Amino acid sequence: MPRKPAASAQSPALPATYSEAVAELERIIDDLESGQLPLEDLLSHYQRGAALLAHCRERLQTVEEQVKRLDNGVLKPWLPEDEA
């Protein structure tokens, strides 16, 4: 008989924006670094953080590809305004 996945095994949806994902990731890092999480929560926090990190990297990669297309395939180094 096939097993049904537990409802708690599904991870929550990823944030809609990059900023929300980074903010949640920062909260998770703070929680992990505090040393105050119960042992049972450490793994789930780590897994959520890993998922958020992958999500952020994917979003950044997408934006980088869009910038390359706008600059005819050449990714130009970014210079602050006072150095440009």
Secondary structure, DSSP 8 states (H G I E B T S, - for coil): ------GGGS-----SSHHHHHHHHHHHHHHHHHT-S-HHHHHHHHHHHHHHHHHHHHHHHHHHHHHHHHTTT-------TTT-
